[in-house]
Amino acid sequence: MVKTEKINGVLVVRFDNIDRFNALITEPVKEKLKGFYTHTGIKMALSLDGIRFIDSTGFGVFLSILKTANNNQGQFKICNISSEVMELFKLLQLHNVFELYENLDDCLKSFS
């Protein structure tokens, strides 16, 4: 469901063979991502490459992960957002809440 790798001390998370982040898959993804923040100071970049739609439960997961990261002195940033999904972020005013980046390179640079 998700793939992870470490790049320059940042945990990069990608969805595996998923193009819709909706209520059918949000709970296991949320538990997996929250589990990475068991230690303080974790830096996570979530790549939405390939994701074409996110429903309200998906955005709820992002908010929950951001809260968990902040509570554990961690960081949570999102990148590789399609234009369709970016419209949803803007419609919900969440582009003001999250650190959003056009690509993974820019996102990784923002951690230093």
Biopython code that builds the backbone (N, CA, C, O; Angstrom):
import numpy as np
from Bio.PDB.StructureBuilder import StructureBuilder

atoms = [
    (1, "MET", "N", (0.812, -1.190, 0.000)),
    (1, "MET", "CA", (0.000, 0.000, 0.000)),
    (1, "MET", "C", (0.860, 1.262, 0.000)),
    (1, "MET", "O", (0.604, 2.187, -0.771)),
    (2, "VAL", "N", (1.891, 1.305, 0.870)),
    (2, "VAL", "CA", (2.854, 2.396, 0.840)),
    (2, "VAL", "C", (4.265, 1.827, 0.802)),
    (2, "VAL", "O", (4.544, 0.761, 1.350)),
    (3, "LYS", "N", (5.149, 2.571, 0.135)),
    (3, "LYS", "CA", (6.566, 2.217, 0.082)),
    (3, "LYS", "C", (7.332, 3.337, 0.749)),
    (3, "LYS", "O", (6.957, 4.505, 0.646)),
    (4, "THR", "N", (8.404, 2.981, 1.434)),
    (4, "THR", "CA", (9.205, 3.987, 2.116)),
    (4, "THR", "C", (10.679, 3.824, 1.756)),
    (4, "THR", "O", (11.152, 2.734, 1.434)),
    (5, "GLU", "N", (11.376, 4.942, 1.824)),
    (5, "GLU", "CA", (12.828, 4.929, 1.695)),
    (5, "GLU", "C", (13.371, 6.147, 2.415)),
    (5, "GLU", "O", (12.673, 7.151, 2.562)),
    (6, "LYS", "N", (14.612, 6.063, 2.863)),
    (6, "LYS", "CA", (15.274, 7.190, 3.528)),
    (6, "LYS", "C", (16.180, 7.879, 2.519)),
    (6, "LYS", "O", (17.006, 7.240, 1.867)),
    (7, "ILE", "N", (16.012, 9.205, 2.400)),
    (7, "ILE", "CA", (16.875, 10.010, 1.540)),
    (7, "ILE", "C", (17.376, 11.185, 2.370)),
    (7, "ILE", "O", (16.594, 12.035, 2.796)),
    (8, "ASN", "N", (18.678, 11.223, 2.592)),
    (8, "ASN", "CA", (19.293, 12.315, 3.367)),
    (8, "ASN", "C", (18.604, 12.541, 4.718)),
    (8, "ASN", "O", (18.384, 13.681, 5.126)),
    (9, "GLY", "N", (18.272, 11.460, 5.399)),
    (9, "GLY", "CA", (17.664, 11.568, 6.722)),
    (9, "GLY", "C", (16.174, 11.851, 6.724)),
    (9, "GLY", "O", (15.574, 12.023, 7.785)),
    (10, "VAL", "N", (15.566, 11.900, 5.536)),
    (10, "VAL", "CA", (14.130, 12.146, 5.424)),
    (10, "VAL", "C", (13.444, 10.857, 4.996)),
    (10, "VAL", "O", (13.872, 10.204, 4.044)),
    (11, "LEU", "N", (12.383, 10.496, 5.698)),
    (11, "LEU", "CA", (11.595, 9.324, 5.328)),
    (11, "LEU", "C", (10.658, 9.734, 4.191)),
    (11, "LEU", "O", (9.773, 10.570, 4.376)),
    (12, "VAL", "N", (10.861, 9.140, 3.021)),
    (12, "VAL", "CA", (10.027, 9.439, 1.855)),
    (12, "VAL", "C", (9.003, 8.315, 1.726)),
    (12, "VAL", "O", (9.354, 7.138, 1.638)),
    (13, "VAL", "N", (7.732, 8.704, 1.718)),
    (13, "VAL", "CA", (6.634, 7.741, 1.635)),
    (13, "VAL", "C", (5.923, 7.943, 0.309)),
    (13, "VAL", "O", (5.596, 9.065, -0.078)),
    (14, "ARG", "N", (5.688, 6.822, -0.385)),
    (14, "ARG", "CA", (4.970, 6.848, -1.661)),
    (14, "ARG", "C", (3.845, 5.815, -1.614)),
    (14, "ARG", "O", (3.957, 4.786, -0.947)),
    (15, "PHE", "N", (2.777, 6.103, -2.324)),
    (15, "PHE", "CA", (1.701, 5.125, -2.463)),
    (15, "PHE", "C", (2.076, 4.135, -3.553)),
    (15, "PHE", "O", (2.696, 4.501, -4.553)),
    (16, "ASP", "N", (1.699, 2.889, -3.354)),
    (16, "ASP", "CA", (2.047, 1.820, -4.289)),
    (16, "ASP", "C", (0.796, 1.341, -5.013)),
    (16, "ASP", "O", (-0.089, 0.741, -4.403)),
    (17, "ASN", "N", (0.725, 1.608, -6.311)),
    (17, "ASN", "CA", (-0.396, 1.175, -7.148)),
    (17, "ASN", "C", (-1.751, 1.691, -6.664)),
    (17, "ASN", "O", (-2.745, 0.966, -6.697)),
    (18, "ILE", "N", (-1.784, 2.937, -6.218)),
    (18, "ILE", "CA", (-3.023, 3.560, -5.755)),
    (18, "ILE", "C", (-3.166, 4.898, -6.469)),
    (18, "ILE", "O", (-2.210, 5.669, -6.546)),
    (19, "ASP", "N", (-4.362, 5.177, -6.993)),
    (19, "ASP", "CA", (-4.586, 6.489, -7.607)),
    (19, "ASP", "C", (-5.686, 7.274, -6.898)),
    (19, "ASP", "O", (-5.911, 8.443, -7.212)),
    (20, "ARG", "N", (-6.373, 6.643, -5.945)),
    (20, "ARG", "CA", (-7.418, 7.317, -5.176)),
    (20, "ARG", "C", (-7.157, 7.053, -3.691)),
    (20, "ARG", "O", (-7.076, 5.903, -3.258)),
    (21, "PHE", "N", (-7.030, 8.121, -2.931)),
    (21, "PHE", "CA", (-6.836, 7.984, -1.478)),
    (21, "PHE", "C", (-8.171, 8.305, -0.829)),
    (21, "PHE", "O", (-8.509, 9.467, -0.601)),
    (22, "ASN", "N", (-8.925, 7.245, -0.536)),
    (22, "ASN", "CA", (-10.280, 7.423, -0.025)),
    (22, "ASN", "C", (-10.551, 6.518, 1.166)),
    (22, "ASN", "O", (-9.658, 5.820, 1.645)),
    (23, "ALA", "N", (-11.788, 6.538, 1.637)),
    (23, "ALA", "CA", (-12.177, 5.840, 2.865)),
    (23, "ALA", "C", (-11.867, 4.345, 2.840)),
    (23, "ALA", "O", (-11.747, 3.726, 3.897)),
    (24, "LEU", "N", (-11.737, 3.763, 1.663)),
    (24, "LEU", "CA", (-11.471, 2.329, 1.585)),
    (24, "LEU", "C", (-10.080, 1.958, 2.102)),
    (24, "LEU", "O", (-9.864, 0.824, 2.529)),
    (25, "ILE", "N", (-9.143, 2.895, 2.066)),
    (25, "ILE", "CA", (-7.765, 2.547, 2.437)),
    (25, "ILE", "C", (-7.152, 3.478, 3.480)),
    (25, "ILE", "O", (-6.008, 3.269, 3.884)),
    (26, "THR", "N", (-7.876, 4.488, 3.919)),
    (26, "THR", "CA", (-7.248, 5.498, 4.781)),
    (26, "THR", "C", (-6.810, 4.976, 6.143)),
    (26, "THR", "O", (-5.742, 5.355, 6.625)),
    (27, "GLU", "N", (-7.598, 4.127, 6.770)),
    (27, "GLU", "CA", (-7.268, 3.716, 8.140)),
    (27, "GLU", "C", (-5.937, 2.969, 8.241)),
    (27, "GLU", "O", (-5.115, 3.322, 9.087)),
    (28, "PRO", "N", (-5.692, 1.944, 7.408)),
    (28, "PRO", "CA", (-4.377, 1.277, 7.515)),
    (28, "PRO", "C", (-3.213, 2.202, 7.163)),
    (28, "PRO", "O", (-2.139, 2.096, 7.755)),
    (29, "VAL", "N", (-3.415, 3.104, 6.208)),
    (29, "VAL", "CA", (-2.354, 4.047, 5.849)),
    (29, "VAL", "C", (-2.080, 4.982, 7.016)),
    (29, "VAL", "O", (-0.923, 5.252, 7.338)),
    (30, "LYS", "N", (-3.135, 5.478, 7.650)),
    (30, "LYS", "CA", (-2.977, 6.380, 8.798)),
    (30, "LYS", "C", (-2.187, 5.705, 9.913)),
    (30, "LYS", "O", (-1.266, 6.305, 10.468)),
    (31, "GLU", "N", (-2.532, 4.482, 10.243)),
    (31, "GLU", "CA", (-1.832, 3.774, 11.316)),
    (31, "GLU", "C", (-0.363, 3.553, 10.965)),
    (31, "GLU", "O", (0.513, 3.685, 11.819)),
    (32, "LYS", "N", (-0.104, 3.219, 9.713)),
    (32, "LYS", "CA", (1.281, 2.997, 9.275)),
    (32, "LYS", "C", (2.091, 4.298, 9.385)),
    (32, "LYS", "O", (3.201, 4.294, 9.916)),
    (33, "LEU", "N", (1.534, 5.408, 8.883)),
    (33, "LEU", "CA", (2.265, 6.673, 8.901)),
    (33, "LEU", "C", (2.451, 7.185, 10.329)),
    (33, "LEU", "O", (3.523, 7.681, 10.674)),
    (34, "LYS", "N", (1.418, 7.068, 11.157)),
    (34, "LYS", "CA", (1.549, 7.512, 12.548)),
    (34, "LYS", "C", (2.611, 6.692, 13.278)),
    (34, "LYS", "O", (3.297, 7.203, 14.163)),
    (35, "GLY", "N", (2.740, 5.429, 12.907)),
    (35, "GLY", "CA", (3.723, 4.555, 13.534)),
    (35, "GLY", "C", (5.157, 5.006, 13.333)),
    (35, "GLY", "O", (6.028, 4.680, 14.139)),
    (36, "PHE", "N", (5.412, 5.749, 12.270)),
    (36, "PHE", "CA", (6.763, 6.249, 12.015)),
    (36, "PHE", "C", (7.162, 7.333, 13.011)),
    (36, "PHE", "O", (8.350, 7.603, 13.182)),
    (37, "TYR", "N", (6.196, 7.952, 13.664)),
    (37, "TYR", "CA", (6.477, 9.055, 14.587)),
    (37, "TYR", "C", (6.588, 8.592, 16.044)),
    (37, "TYR", "O", (6.328, 9.369, 16.964)),
    (38, "THR", "N", (6.969, 7.340, 16.253)),
    (38, "THR", "CA", (7.162, 6.859, 17.625)),
    (38, "THR", "C", (8.390, 7.492, 18.265)),
    (38, "THR", "O", (8.496, 7.545, 19.491)),
    (39, "HIS", "N", (9.308, 7.967, 17.451)),
    (39, "HIS", "CA", (10.491, 8.680, 17.942)),
    (39, "HIS", "C", (10.330, 10.158, 17.610)),
    (39, "HIS", "O", (9.627, 10.510, 16.663)),
    (40, "THR", "N", (10.971, 11.011, 18.375)),
    (40, "THR", "CA", (10.886, 12.444, 18.101)),
    (40, "THR", "C", (11.799, 12.827, 16.941)),
    (40, "THR", "O", (12.786, 12.149, 16.657)),
    (41, "GLY", "N", (11.452, 13.920, 16.283)),
    (41, "GLY", "CA", (12.307, 14.485, 15.249)),
    (41, "GLY", "C", (12.248, 13.824, 13.889)),
    (41, "GLY", "O", (13.100, 14.093, 13.042)),
    (42, "ILE", "N", (11.268, 12.965, 13.655)),
    (42, "ILE", "CA", (11.163, 12.294, 12.357)),
    (42, "ILE", "C", (10.758, 13.302, 11.283)),
    (42, "ILE", "O", (9.853, 14.112, 11.483)),
    (43, "LYS", "N", (11.440, 13.238, 10.147)),
    (43, "LYS", "CA", (11.128, 14.088, 9.001)),
    (43, "LYS", "C", (10.506, 13.203, 7.922)),
    (43, "LYS", "O", (11.113, 12.225, 7.486)),
    (44, "MET", "N", (9.282, 13.558, 7.490)),
    (44, "MET", "CA", (8.595, 12.749, 6.490)),
    (44, "MET", "C", (8.153, 13.608, 5.309)),
    (44, "MET", "O", (7.596, 14.693, 5.477)),
    (45, "ALA", "N", (8.413, 13.095, 4.118)),
    (45, "ALA", "CA", (7.916, 13.689, 2.881)),
    (45, "ALA", "C", (6.967, 12.677, 2.247)),
    (45, "ALA", "O", (7.366, 11.559, 1.921)),
    (46, "LEU", "N", (5.716, 13.077, 2.077)),
    (46, "LEU", "CA", (4.720, 12.209, 1.454)),
    (46, "LEU", "C", (4.570, 12.608, -0.010)),
    (46, "LEU", "O", (4.162, 13.729, -0.315)),
    (47, "SER", "N", (4.897, 11.695, -0.903)),
    (47, "SER", "CA", (4.753, 11.941, -2.335)),
    (47, "SER", "C", (3.374, 11.471, -2.785)),
    (47, "SER", "O", (2.998, 10.319, -2.567)),
    (48, "LEU", "N", (2.630, 12.368, -3.409)),
    (48, "LEU", "CA", (1.312, 12.016, -3.931)),
    (48, "LEU", "C", (1.368, 11.725, -5.429)),
    (48, "LEU", "O", (0.359, 11.823, -6.127)),
    (49, "ASP", "N", (2.543, 11.371, -5.908)),
    (49, "ASP", "CA", (2.720, 11.036, -7.318)),
    (49, "ASP", "C", (1.771, 9.898, -7.691)),
    (49, "ASP", "O", (1.792, 8.841, -7.062)),
    (50, "GLY", "N", (0.944, 10.111, -8.707)),
    (50, "GLY", "CA", (0.002, 9.084, -9.153)),
    (50, "GLY", "C", (-1.372, 9.187, -8.518)),
    (50, "GLY", "O", (-2.315, 8.547, -8.983)),
    (51, "ILE", "N", (-1.504, 9.981, -7.464)),
    (51, "ILE", "CA", (-2.804, 10.141, -6.803)),
    (51, "ILE", "C", (-3.612, 11.194, -7.561)),
    (51, "ILE", "O", (-3.170, 12.330, -7.734)),
    (52, "ARG", "N", (-4.808, 10.792, -8.013)),
    (52, "ARG", "CA", (-5.647, 11.701, -8.792)),
    (52, "ARG", "C", (-6.848, 12.212, -8.001)),
    (52, "ARG", "O", (-7.489, 13.180, -8.411)),
    (53, "PHE", "N", (-7.164, 11.569, -6.868)),
    (53, "PHE", "CA", (-8.320, 11.985, -6.085)),
    (53, "PHE", "C", (-8.086, 11.668, -4.610)),
    (53, "PHE", "O", (-7.530, 10.625, -4.266)),
    (54, "ILE", "N", (-8.519, 12.585, -3.748)),
    (54, "ILE", "CA", (-8.478, 12.383, -2.302)),
    (54, "ILE", "C", (-9.833, 12.806, -1.757)),
    (54, "ILE", "O", (-10.320, 13.890, -2.077)),
    (55, "ASP", "N", (-10.448, 11.959, -0.935)),
    (55, "ASP", "CA", (-11.724, 12.350, -0.332)),
    (55, "ASP", "C", (-11.484, 12.934, 1.060)),
    (55, "ASP", "O", (-10.341, 13.072, 1.497)),
    (56, "SER", "N", (-12.560, 13.271, 1.741)),
    (56, "SER", "CA", (-12.437, 13.937, 3.045)),
    (56, "SER", "C", (-11.706, 13.081, 4.069)),
    (56, "SER", "O", (-10.991, 13.618, 4.915)),
    (57, "THR", "N", (-11.867, 11.775, 4.014)),
    (57, "THR", "CA", (-11.149, 10.929, 4.971)),
    (57, "THR", "C", (-9.651, 10.959, 4.704)),
    (57, "THR", "O", (-8.849, 10.879, 5.634)),
    (58, "GLY", "N", (-9.275, 11.075, 3.437)),
    (58, "GLY", "CA", (-7.858, 11.185, 3.094)),
    (58, "GLY", "C", (-7.240, 12.456, 3.642)),
    (58, "GLY", "O", (-6.144, 12.432, 4.201)),
    (59, "PHE", "N", (-7.957, 13.584, 3.477)),
    (59, "PHE", "CA", (-7.457, 14.843, 4.031)),
    (59, "PHE", "C", (-7.433, 14.782, 5.561)),
    (59, "PHE", "O", (-6.564, 15.379, 6.197)),
    (60, "GLY", "N", (-8.383, 14.063, 6.140)),
    (60, "GLY", "CA", (-8.385, 13.866, 7.590)),
    (60, "GLY", "C", (-7.145, 13.121, 8.054)),
    (60, "GLY", "O", (-6.595, 13.428, 9.113)),
    (61, "VAL", "N", (-6.701, 12.148, 7.276)),
    (61, "VAL", "CA", (-5.472, 11.419, 7.594)),
    (61, "VAL", "C", (-4.284, 12.374, 7.574)),
    (61, "VAL", "O", (-3.445, 12.341, 8.474)),
    (62, "PHE", "N", (-4.207, 13.219, 6.559)),
    (62, "PHE", "CA", (-3.092, 14.165, 6.477)),
    (62, "PHE", "C", (-3.065, 15.086, 7.703)),
    (62, "PHE", "O", (-2.000, 15.348, 8.261)),
    (63, "LEU", "N", (-4.229, 15.570, 8.116)),
    (63, "LEU", "CA", (-4.303, 16.439, 9.299)),
    (63, "LEU", "C", (-3.877, 15.690, 10.559)),
    (63, "LEU", "O", (-3.180, 16.241, 11.410)),
    (64, "SER", "N", (-4.297, 14.446, 10.672)),
    (64, "SER", "CA", (-3.925, 13.622, 11.826)),
    (64, "SER", "C", (-2.418, 13.378, 11.866)),
    (64, "SER", "O", (-1.808, 13.433, 12.933)),
    (65, "ILE", "N", (-1.821, 13.111, 10.712)),
    (65, "ILE", "CA", (-0.374, 12.870, 10.644)),
    (65, "ILE", "C", (0.378, 14.156, 10.972)),
    (65, "ILE", "O", (1.385, 14.115, 11.679)),
    (66, "LEU", "N", (-0.090, 15.287, 10.476)),
    (66, "LEU", "CA", (0.553, 16.571, 10.785)),
    (66, "LEU", "C", (0.525, 16.835, 12.290)),
    (66, "LEU", "O", (1.520, 17.279, 12.863)),
    (67, "LYS", "N", (-0.599, 16.566, 12.919)),
    (67, "LYS", "CA", (-0.720, 16.764, 14.371)),
    (67, "LYS", "C", (0.234, 15.835, 15.119)),
    (67, "LYS", "O", (0.908, 16.256, 16.059)),
    (68, "THR", "N", (0.285, 14.576, 14.699)),
    (68, "THR", "CA", (1.191, 13.613, 15.335)),
    (68, "THR", "C", (2.641, 14.057, 15.168)),
    (68, "THR", "O", (3.427, 13.997, 16.114)),
    (69, "ALA", "N", (2.992, 14.502, 13.963)),
    (69, "ALA", "CA", (4.363, 14.970, 13.711)),
    (69, "ALA", "C", (4.689, 16.157, 14.612)),
    (69, "ALA", "O", (5.746, 16.180, 15.243)),
    (70, "ASN", "N", (3.803, 17.132, 14.680)),
    (70, "ASN", "CA", (4.041, 18.316, 15.513)),
    (70, "ASN", "C", (4.163, 17.958, 16.989)),
    (70, "ASN", "O", (4.979, 18.540, 17.703)),
    (71, "ASN", "N", (3.362, 17.012, 17.446)),
    (71, "ASN", "CA", (3.410, 16.588, 18.849)),
    (71, "ASN", "C", (4.701, 15.856, 19.196)),
    (71, "ASN", "O", (5.067, 15.756, 20.367)),
    (72, "ASN", "N", (5.387, 15.346, 18.185)),
    (72, "ASN", "CA", (6.631, 14.597, 18.395)),
    (72, "ASN", "C", (7.841, 15.327, 17.828)),
    (72, "ASN", "O", (8.838, 14.701, 17.468)),
    (73, "GLN", "N", (7.753, 16.662, 17.749)),
    (73, "GLN", "CA", (8.833, 17.492, 17.218)),
    (73, "GLN", "C", (9.316, 17.012, 15.856)),
    (73, "GLN", "O", (10.496, 17.129, 15.527)),
    (74, "GLY", "N", (8.385, 16.467, 15.062)),
    (74, "GLY", "CA", (8.714, 15.999, 13.726)),
    (74, "GLY", "C", (8.236, 16.965, 12.670)),
    (74, "GLY", "O", (7.696, 18.030, 12.971)),
    (75, "GLN", "N", (8.443, 16.577, 11.433)),
    (75, "GLN", "CA", (8.004, 17.380, 10.296)),
    (75, "GLN", "C", (7.272, 16.492, 9.308)),
    (75, "GLN", "O", (7.621, 15.326, 9.122)),
    (76, "PHE", "N", (6.246, 17.060, 8.672)),
    (76, "PHE", "CA", (5.453, 16.340, 7.676)),
    (76, "PHE", "C", (5.181, 17.286, 6.516)),
    (76, "PHE", "O", (4.554, 18.330, 6.691)),
    (77, "LYS", "N", (5.657, 16.913, 5.328)),
    (77, "LYS", "CA", (5.491, 17.743, 4.139)),
    (77, "LYS", "C", (4.973, 16.872, 3.004)),
    (77, "LYS", "O", (5.173, 15.657, 2.997)),
    (78, "ILE", "N", (4.306, 17.506, 2.047)),
    (78, "ILE", "CA", (3.663, 16.781, 0.948)),
    (78, "ILE", "C", (4.182, 17.322, -0.379)),
    (78, "ILE", "O", (4.360, 18.529, -0.543)),
    (79, "CYS", "N", (4.421, 16.413, -1.325)),
    (79, "CYS", "CA", (4.942, 16.829, -2.636)),
    (79, "CYS", "C", (4.325, 16.007, -3.760)),
    (79, "CYS", "O", (3.552, 15.077, -3.530)),
    (80, "ASN", "N", (4.693, 16.381, -4.989)),
    (80, "ASN", "CA", (4.235, 15.693, -6.204)),
    (80, "ASN", "C", (2.710, 15.633, -6.272)),
    (80, "ASN", "O", (2.123, 14.561, -6.424)),
    (81, "ILE", "N", (2.088, 16.787, -6.159)),
    (81, "ILE", "CA", (0.634, 16.879, -6.109)),
    (81, "ILE", "C", (0.101, 17.201, -7.502)),
    (81, "ILE", "O", (0.521, 18.176, -8.126)),
    (82, "SER", "N", (-0.817, 16.386, -7.979)),
    (82, "SER", "CA", (-1.409, 16.633, -9.298)),
    (82, "SER", "C", (-2.250, 17.911, -9.259)),
    (82, "SER", "O", (-2.642, 18.371, -8.187)),
    (83, "SER", "N", (-2.518, 18.467, -10.416)),
    (83, "SER", "CA", (-3.302, 19.709, -10.467)),
    (83, "SER", "C", (-4.720, 19.488, -9.933)),
    (83, "SER", "O", (-5.287, 20.380, -9.302)),
    (84, "GLU", "N", (-5.294, 18.315, -10.177)),
    (84, "GLU", "CA", (-6.637, 18.014, -9.671)),
    (84, "GLU", "C", (-6.653, 17.985, -8.143)),
    (84, "GLU", "O", (-7.545, 18.544, -7.506)),
    (85, "VAL", "N", (-5.666, 17.333, -7.579)),
    (85, "VAL", "CA", (-5.597, 17.227, -6.114)),
    (85, "VAL", "C", (-5.246, 18.578, -5.500)),
    (85, "VAL", "O", (-5.753, 18.916, -4.430)),
    (86, "MET", "N", (-4.386, 19.354, -6.158)),
    (86, "MET", "CA", (-4.048, 20.684, -5.650)),
    (86, "MET", "C", (-5.300, 21.569, -5.590)),
    (86, "MET", "O", (-5.447, 22.377, -4.673)),
    (87, "GLU", "N", (-6.184, 21.417, -6.553)),
    (87, "GLU", "CA", (-7.445, 22.170, -6.520)),
    (87, "GLU", "C", (-8.248, 21.822, -5.274)),
    (87, "GLU", "O", (-8.877, 22.699, -4.681)),
    (88, "LEU", "N", (-8.235, 20.567, -4.873)),
    (88, "LEU", "CA", (-8.933, 20.154, -3.651)),
    (88, "LEU", "C", (-8.274, 20.767, -2.412)),
    (88, "LEU", "O", (-8.964, 21.247, -1.512)),
    (89, "PHE", "N", (-6.938, 20.749, -2.368)),
    (89, "PHE", "CA", (-6.228, 21.395, -1.252)),
    (89, "PHE", "C", (-6.650, 22.864, -1.139)),
    (89, "PHE", "O", (-6.909, 23.364, -0.044)),
    (90, "LYS", "N", (-6.714, 23.540, -2.280)),
    (90, "LYS", "CA", (-7.058, 24.964, -2.282)),
    (90, "LYS", "C", (-8.525, 25.183, -1.922)),
    (90, "LYS", "O", (-8.847, 26.103, -1.170)),
    (91, "LEU", "N", (-9.400, 24.361, -2.444)),
    (91, "LEU", "CA", (-10.822, 24.465, -2.147)),
    (91, "LEU", "C", (-11.082, 24.350, -0.646)),
    (91, "LEU", "O", (-11.936, 25.045, -0.097)),
    (92, "LEU", "N", (-10.341, 23.471, -0.001)),
    (92, "LEU", "CA", (-10.488, 23.243, 1.443)),
    (92, "LEU", "C", (-9.602, 24.169, 2.284)),
    (92, "LEU", "O", (-9.585, 24.077, 3.511)),
    (93, "GLN", "N", (-8.868, 25.059, 1.610)),
    (93, "GLN", "CA", (-7.945, 25.987, 2.274)),
    (93, "GLN", "C", (-6.806, 25.265, 3.004)),
    (93, "GLN", "O", (-6.195, 25.830, 3.911)),
    (94, "LEU", "N", (-6.525, 24.035, 2.616)),
    (94, "LEU", "CA", (-5.474, 23.258, 3.273)),
    (94, "LEU", "C", (-4.089, 23.579, 2.730)),
    (94, "LEU", "O", (-3.090, 23.167, 3.320)),
    (95, "HIS", "N", (-4.009, 24.304, 1.621)),
    (95, "HIS", "CA", (-2.701, 24.737, 1.118)),
    (95, "HIS", "C", (-2.085, 25.748, 2.087)),
    (95, "HIS", "O", (-0.889, 26.028, 2.012)),
    (96, "ASN", "N", (-2.892, 26.294, 2.989)),
    (96, "ASN", "CA", (-2.396, 27.204, 4.027)),
    (96, "ASN", "C", (-1.971, 26.466, 5.293)),
    (96, "ASN", "O", (-1.334, 27.047, 6.172)),
    (97, "VAL", "N", (-2.323, 25.191, 5.382)),
    (97, "VAL", "CA", (-2.044, 24.388, 6.576)),
    (97, "VAL", "C", (-0.782, 23.541, 6.394)),
    (97, "VAL", "O", (0.045, 23.433, 7.300)),
    (98, "PHE", "N", (-0.654, 22.952, 5.223)),
    (98, "PHE", "CA", (0.459, 22.035, 4.948)),
    (98, "PHE", "C", (1.572, 22.727, 4.177)),
    (98, "PHE", "O", (1.351, 23.718, 3.481)),
    (99, "GLU", "N", (2.769, 22.180, 4.318)),
    (99, "GLU", "CA", (3.873, 22.591, 3.456)),
    (99, "GLU", "C", (3.797, 21.705, 2.212)),
    (99, "GLU", "O", (4.032, 20.499, 2.275)),
    (100, "LEU", "N", (3.462, 22.330, 1.084)),
    (100, "LEU", "CA", (3.271, 21.611, -0.170)),
    (100, "LEU", "C", (4.372, 21.982, -1.152)),
    (100, "LEU", "O", (4.745, 23.149, -1.270)),
    (101, "TYR", "N", (4.890, 20.978, -1.857)),
    (101, "TYR", "CA", (5.973, 21.196, -2.801)),
    (101, "TYR", "C", (5.640, 20.533, -4.137)),
    (101, "TYR", "O", (5.006, 19.480, -4.197)),
    (102, "GLU", "N", (6.091, 21.187, -5.195)),
    (102, "GLU", "CA", (5.811, 20.698, -6.545)),
    (102, "GLU", "C", (6.484, 19.352, -6.806)),
    (102, "GLU", "O", (5.906, 18.481, -7.456)),
    (103, "ASN", "N", (7.716, 19.182, -6.296)),
    (103, "ASN", "CA", (8.437, 17.934, -6.558)),
    (103, "ASN", "C", (9.219, 17.492, -5.318)),
    (103, "ASN", "O", (9.373, 18.242, -4.355)),
    (104, "LEU", "N", (9.695, 16.276, -5.376)),
    (104, "LEU", "CA", (10.406, 15.691, -4.238)),
    (104, "LEU", "C", (11.711, 16.417, -3.943)),
    (104, "LEU", "O", (12.055, 16.611, -2.777)),
    (105, "ASP", "N", (12.441, 16.821, -4.972)),
    (105, "ASP", "CA", (13.712, 17.506, -4.742)),
    (105, "ASP", "C", (13.526, 18.781, -3.923)),
    (105, "ASP", "O", (14.246, 19.013, -2.952)),
    (106, "ASP", "N", (12.559, 19.604, -4.320)),
    (106, "ASP", "CA", (12.295, 20.843, -3.567)),
    (106, "ASP", "C", (11.868, 20.536, -2.144)),
    (106, "ASP", "O", (12.259, 21.227, -1.204)),
    (107, "CYS", "N", (11.067, 19.500, -1.995)),
    (107, "CYS", "CA", (10.610, 19.101, -0.665)),
    (107, "CYS", "C", (11.789, 18.674, 0.204)),
    (107, "CYS", "O", (11.897, 19.100, 1.354)),
    (108, "LEU", "N", (12.666, 17.845, -0.333)),
    (108, "LEU", "CA", (13.823, 17.381, 0.436)),
    (108, "LEU", "C", (14.740, 18.541, 0.817)),
    (108, "LEU", "O", (15.255, 18.580, 1.935)),
    (109, "LYS", "N", (14.947, 19.484, -0.100)),
    (109, "LYS", "CA", (15.793, 20.648, 0.188)),
    (109, "LYS", "C", (15.215, 21.490, 1.328)),
    (109, "LYS", "O", (15.963, 22.107, 2.086)),
    (110, "SER", "N", (13.894, 21.515, 1.448)),
    (110, "SER", "CA", (13.246, 22.356, 2.477)),
    (110, "SER", "C", (13.519, 21.845, 3.891)),
    (110, "SER", "O", (13.328, 22.588, 4.854)),
    (111, "PHE", "N", (13.955, 20.608, 4.036)),
    (111, "PHE", "CA", (14.221, 20.063, 5.368)),
    (111, "PHE", "C", (15.547, 20.548, 5.936)),
    (111, "PHE", "O", (15.744, 20.495, 7.150)),
    (112, "SER", "N", (16.464, 21.020, 5.091)),
    (112, "SER", "CA", (17.789, 21.394, 5.594)),
    (112, "SER", "C", (17.837, 22.808, 6.103)),
    (112, "SER", "O", (18.885, 23.266, 6.557)),
]
sb = StructureBuilder()
sb.init_structure("model")
sb.init_model(0)
sb.init_chain("A")
sb.init_seg("    ")
for serial, (resi, resn, name, xyz) in enumerate(atoms, 1):
    if name == "N":
        sb.init_residue(resn, " ", resi, " ")
    sb.init_atom(name, np.array(xyz, "f"), 0.0, 1.0, " ", f" {name:<3s}", serial, name[0])
structure = sb.get_structure()
